[in-house]
């Protein structure tokens, strides 16, 4: 426990010494399943910039504002190197920090505690060829579904890219629909633009009125 508090103090010192925004997050009722923030940025990116070149690189960091009041399903698409994965990472770190009771890398951050937090990021192919990349990805996805509970918080970073756009889009849509049944908050980064558009236009296919 003392190591945890020591690390928390070091984190606060890191914010202060480098002029970074931070806040004590507000905890919203769990039943609301809400998340909203202003000035959220990726703490790991800030640490890397400082380590590589000093504080002057911090001006390159772009923060984000968001209120998920309009829906718990967030689909993020855009150009390469546009900051999608960085944003996803910042969101995951902030939720974990909030639930741990430590200061968050944002101007303001308010969120409901999640009953289960998971990430689904791509991995390198199995060097032993025991499983192809898609198979390995589906195995990990199955674990998420087996453990997902009501009001989970799950982050996806470009899943299903090893298959065709058509098949990948179909699997992505099925994943979103299944998780909407649990009332989970989902942030889903994808290059499947057609999938993103179709999900926006077919809200009635989601469960529990999720958007």
C-alpha positions, 0 to 999 in steps of 0.5 A: 500500500505504501508503494501505491501512495508513493507512486501517487505522490510521484505522479502529482510531482510529475504533473506539477514539475512539467506544467501539465494539467491534472485533476481529481476526477469526479465519480458519477453514479455507476448506473449512469454509465457516463463519461465526460471530460475536458482537456484529456491527454495521453500521460504516457505520450507526455512522459515519452516526450519529456524523456526524449527531448524535454518540456518543449515537446509538450506543445505537440500534445493535443488534448480532447473534450468529450461527453458520452451523454449521447451514447455509450458506443464511441466509434473513432475513425480517421487518417493514419497518424491522426491520434486515434490510438493516442486518444484511446490510450488516454481514455483507458489510463484516465478510467483506470486512474479514476477507479484507483483514486489518483489524479487524472491527466485532464483539466476535468474528468468525470466517469462512472466506475466500470464493473470490468475494464478490458482492452483489445489491441493488436498483437504480433503474430505467434512466432511459433505459428500455433495460432494465426493472427486472426485466430489469436485475436478471436481467442482474446475477444472470446475472453472479453465476452466471457468476462464482460458484465453490465457496465463494462468499459472496453477499448478496441484498437483496430481489430479484425484488420487481418481479414477483408474489409467486408468480413472485418466490418461484419465482425466489428458490427457483431461485436458492437451489437453484442456489447450493447446488450451489456450496457457497456461503454465501448471506444472502438478505433477502426479504419473500416469507414463503411462500418462506422457509417453503417453503425451510425445509420442503423442505431435501431439494431443495437440493444437497449436503445444504445447509440 
